[in-house]
Amino acid sequence: MQPEPPTINMRKNVFIAICLLTGWVKTLCAQSQCTVTHYDEFSGMAQWYVTQIVQDNQGMMWFATWNGLNRYDGYEFVCFKSRVGDGIDMASDRIQDMVLMDDGNLLCQVEGVPFIFDVKTCQFRTIADKQKAEYKSIFDDRQKKGREGEGAPYYIYEDHYHTKWKIGTNGSLTYLDAKSGQEIPYWAAGEQMPEVQYNTTDRNGNVWLCSHYGAYKLAFHKKAYNYFPQEKTSQIRSFYIDNKKRYWITSKDDATIRLFSADNRMLGYLGQDGNLHSQYTSFKEAVYTMTQDTKGVFWLGSRFNGLYKLEEQPNGTFHIESFQHKADNSYSLSDNSVFDIKEDRQGRLWIASFNGGLNCIEKPHQKEISFLNKNNVLKYPKDIAQRARQIFITKEGKMLLATTTGLMIADITSTKTRNITFKRHTKDAHRKNSLSNEATMYVAEDNKHRLYVCTESGGVNQIITQDLTADQLEFRHFNTSTGLPSDVALSAIPYGNQLLVVSNNQLIMLKPDSDDAQNYEAFFWKDRLRFSDATPTILPDGRTIFGLQDGAFTIRLSEIQKSTFVPPIALTSLSIENGQPNCAANALDTLILSPKERDITLRFAALDYSADNQILYAFRFGDGDEPWNHIGKDHSATFLDLKPGTYQLQIRSTNSDGVWVDNIRTMTIIVKPTFWETRWAQLLYTLLFAAFIWAILRTRRYIKTLNRRQRELHEAYLALLNANNAPQSNKRQQGTAATKPEMKPEDEAFMQRAMKFIEEHIGDSDINIGDMADATATSRSGLNRKMKSLLGVTPLDFIHEARIRKACQMLEAGCSVYDVAYNCGFTDPKYFGKCFKTEMGMTPTEYRNQH
């Protein structure tokens, strides 16, 4: 069994942040940061004593240890070494040194003897004696150079960000400050690493070091954001830019309202006394939203204490007035939990409350303010969509209201507020293009004026229908099934042709035109960030500020750069019919399965070692035109009960920064058919089916012929009996009717004996089968079979028909019913009458009268 992939608990990850305080904002220094990861037997390595590290031409990392050769794909280690019976005379598994050869294979030294490891077949090969000296000299030269360089106590490395690092063999790490030119310690000797030796730098710029206690990987990066300072840890609820380019920041836990100038100077904390305080001051009520109307008046919505109206005074203070719900006043605010406020073109204020639906102030600047809502004249639902989160008003005057139970839409161009009606759009289980989730969070518009609905757990829904007032809206869905990293969408803002979506712990750059999405999560931020419901806002200096559960940070979106590294995809193992995994699968471009092989499991890996646990995968299987199946961070695919044919398996991935790259790996899979699945079998099936149909038709024809012959014989012998029993005057006329078909001689003799018996005993009422069998020289069963095969009737049935025919002749001759009955073998004239009527459809008397 292969070792399990290393987990976070197995690795010793250390994130180092260097920060400095400049003015009032805490920012990160411009130099890079470093993350160190330790690999040893607890990470899955076969042995902790590592002598050499090499990256091959395919991108795999190889570790020479004292317990064989270890391959690492970013997820798991696989150990390769000589086994008994493999023909490789290797003294031990201690690999002392290793070199990557020009042909891509690995030259290994074991107890002073060189061996070649074929990376395609994953097997060791012996070297001819005449070549051993040449290969051995390679290691001798390396050891000589190593001894000459033993005095160098460090290794100099310049990362992607042009920062120079000095990696000491004693485990220390320093960097060169670009401004001062001085070396600044990053960590001291032994703090993060023991004594180490530089081995290699992989294709993505990660430095690999070996030691007597495992291997170390140094990954270099920059922290992408600047933390926004605040006195106390608190959830940020809203940002707002006023008409003076000042920006406001409100928080939940400590209920503060901070005001900053356009040049980022803090102007103070707003207190409930209306003054701006230079020292930390709480507003006492958590403000969740704010807006400034066209007349410069500020409106603030609080979580529990209703609505606040702020009018700025010439001296810089604010006159504050509050509005709350009053149970005895239907024209008061419907609920004290205010989540959003928007002003329309008519100057009306629309207020979203979290427990009372929607409110409207038609004349916000008059002395007495009335709130129109469900409790009075506003035609808003009274029992549904009461928890409203956000209001969005289009340029055309359409209002979209995000609630926890659907999306509410209304045309608010009318000046008569009481005439405005609302339509609710929800998830429809029977309509694929309906809203994906009823718990809507936010409505956003991109730079192409397309509208998107962010949902609590259904991803992002683009509104396709042009007429927003339609009874049904069509939505296009972006979620985890289409490649979106998360189904949680708190809010969104436009950025170029993209939509920046805020999720719980990551930012997602959605590209609606290509269904592509890039995620910026913990690895990118180098921190565990949890975003709040605050809508990201662009500050006057061009930075964008984001709200967190414990604060806020700023970043310039134009400077968000992700890695462009394109990792190759390696096929790390192949298992057929749950058999032993083939670790040499990476050399396969075509896989041919025998007729008995129908189940396969394929493991793969994108060889990006910066953060392998952040890589996302997708595959498609078929003829190459199928949609991609996004499987997240899973890096295996299983196919069961494959049908015969040729398939194309295509695999693609992101890099460690979550960027989908052009690295499609294609494998052709040919499934051989069994004989019964070949065209020959199909031809055989066709022939058998045709033969079956022919046999059915032939049998039907034979049965028809047999039945016709039986009927002919039946009629012929009945006619013959009639002719023999008819009066002499009628025998000439019936002579032709007595002519019988040709028969086999033995059948003819049998029928002559049977006919003779019937003629002689047709008038006997006590006639039986036994007597007839004796007369025909057969058994009772033989008599039945013979009569059935020749005439299609039993002997008794034939005698019965012969008697009825004779009765007809006698009735036609004018004989009485009584005489006819007794002459035809019936002892009871009444019973004869019933039998005659059953056979002829009329009574004997009626028959005689008609003939």
Steps between C-alpha positions, in 0.01 A plus 500: 500500500628844409547757779223750557553854372646742753247703693520836668570325832788313341662810361669769698365808323619833627363827363719801578357857463721809524293810568577866584290793616491799265281793608166356602490198272677169561642363174732225400855558397572467131734202544393146441397244757598139533314184596699194601362146475672201656475149351602185683363152574200659672416660166514166321868490405657154525798628703596833655867493396499683162818520293380669180191662345436526124210615283472295181398621155138405566487718812509223764713549811737215590665448838803276544480346849653217697185301426475519125386762253193705596277667241283794609214643294387762750257262671675177588837329504558174314811296576693310230783260574646169393298190580591134525487334161505818289850427367652817648807420711478796738697464824261714705227761467723786617510743209806716564459740209278563200534690170244584230630367168454660159245236399284585802588193704668502841855386560525366855803398703456211745800393708728653238331317209298696238152391395250654260141556606260523205238762595260372234494136609588581863758223508873481566739387227851367532785663311743314279845458654668709228272796582519477877830683519364789290191537718699458820724789397192725496446438871873533572501846337191601699659390826818689414307819428305449820820478703634813332179688585475380857616838626198686351263548794202620301314497170373817327153488340296773328125442501230604249467837675873577459573462868837340572509237771797347676432142607757391756616142529443542873127549436494879516317721250564867426395735224654809345303819563472678165498850653774475760705227338529328837442135579197455725450172688181316410561218744802392697703182466310200630179698544319338207758261351804302615816483293396476135649467156364662186388251236282657234248768407188369331329652198275719712784650702475288815833420664559142617750419773605167645620414847563201721147552632294510185455758225389863505318709245519879504213674318527876448205736469364843584207585719250659265308732731540774761316454826280796592564592865232532764500529877307182572431183311153537351296393200484767232146552371514779242709753307372820345655778288320832549476797262818651650699184415525416866446139593310354791559162665248346739556197722271260683656372822633829636233707317739763365465742210833627368543782251809541280604773261569439132874499578451226761520716813273390777256782581354332805244269658138611475327501837130514576554861600563580133867587552808346341732376775872459451509224761328163473125555540210262446178610334325252732287360217640272229445670163453254213450741210510866410433729206504870417204639308512762226459778758803388698312345791641174639272209583632219719334163557575320826468137598263548792411868538342601171594790271722803565495829313825702508522859383851641490540841662738777385728433800550137396262349753184307414140546607363152567136394492381142544191308384375175648205268464197594709233241551225761525601679178450313172695770315812449711798287395381140457806353676805632687751276320605702193732329251500732197389846385474628141370821339309488169467762225189649663696570818323228696693292751454125493593316818556124529433359846593152612171417669250743351550490125524824302435861606476817293534866600338709229606837647811443709567870564169611641465550875269207563621183327261220410613150409296317236514125556292184525319641804335778297474572127813339352402189300784293639425142616407475866614145571785421258835656409514686830875457550639742245876538467583728209337737251618554143337759272576496127534808282164408345327520837468130580560403861643161594477403866710212634319313777547170681196352320548611142565796274239778502470724193291813445471781246542818708484755218150597610473800731204335672673276749181331614439368145836320478468121492761235573583164342684226683739261326601178676663167438283273284579131537353430155678779310876476448548866419316632803671666797749252647445598863231707670737643763624792292777721637583770249422631150789633290543649154812455289651746255289355219184576701427135564333421832612228741337365814733374774351223712573353839579150374405483131785694341444794266194531273516718189161639396453413133148636450508854362160599640545505876125534553427167327305240695791256470869583485765285337829462688843376401674324789861525613571252780733220601358272230608752233844567648431770759719424804215561746120519504506774764477850349469784752535793259661597171645802319597547134865501398566548129318224314497291815295479814681491833294275729550500876462158663549383859876461493602594149455741214393364163573679173215379278525533123140463377598505132715189534350321804845525654571596859811568704491467875710692749497307825717430804812403306488819292441723801750307714243527777164358608259776405125491557307762310199687632184611319648847443503589131856563371551867421758685291664771713590843360866399453401202283542228758213262566403433859346170613317425823600211722350332802779656705593814308574613146779507245584697188648392172544640153311265272729588210791362701337167573721270304480128498759258387516432127683173558358212295556175688515182293250230591655166588320168513625364830332159515262277309296218648310255278223286647608606852840348437842615616559866403737554211721792605654526152175627349647839412669349196166393354331694223278210397348237726369179344267295718439132432143370464503400868620842623220754538570689829789745545609752762744770398684734737659817371673812626581848373867538587490838674667471838432853624166394651383167363197494730358806321491346151159434341435234236253424224472216249283390213459153355365405160574641156642830627188717458340426837475770768769504766431320828637718779620281787650765727821398676446130435773365274369162393236365264332159492319355198289187542354253251644666191339404173716392206632791298758776487482783754689821563573585863601864543619646830566864582576695815577833657839594633557549872350850478172360368550624142367264232786443258547334164646170617256245361633146526337257258496123520341275241325199652414209272267237644522172310167322451427139584406277205135553582550879466678487161349553155540129433277437800256760371500322163445170678214653699350623173532160335353323802214743511440454127514122544257525789257705293542258207433205731187665633372572152594150384325344797190710446495396135548133594220520756270663247585231245448227756170647612382531139597141428324384814189690400513355150542145630237564760250619241600231255443214741177651624388535142610143435290380790207702374542352153510147635194558715300691236221340296606349167339784306731753670827306490583604142449868582726472809767299331732793451450612857620158621839547330766530773852658489809290457640349818782277607420132450510425873272798573267391219477148645435640846221726375341214303479291817362797694245585230388139477443488875305827498283394203418172668428647845376852434154402614623325814443715807746301712797555268825579693864588440625162611304322229622746240861459618469123467351536151786727387766286670626785724489594863250750636766773530644411161154527347452847649841622380453360151153646452615839637801510269309395188160665547557750782221346712465218752335171399186577703473846343535348154230238576277776637542707183439191282173433685386862454584483130303175465213658692497788251480254210211312657314822585545619144347169389193575715563250781347565837704644783440187705638271227792727432600510867506123542664434160778745584589343836300726736285324760307814595331710225499806731874475559542455125299818443728698734816366338365570152401856586840564659675377187267637227341800670142372459281211611474181293141585407600848380780347297270244337246768414766718336643211297 
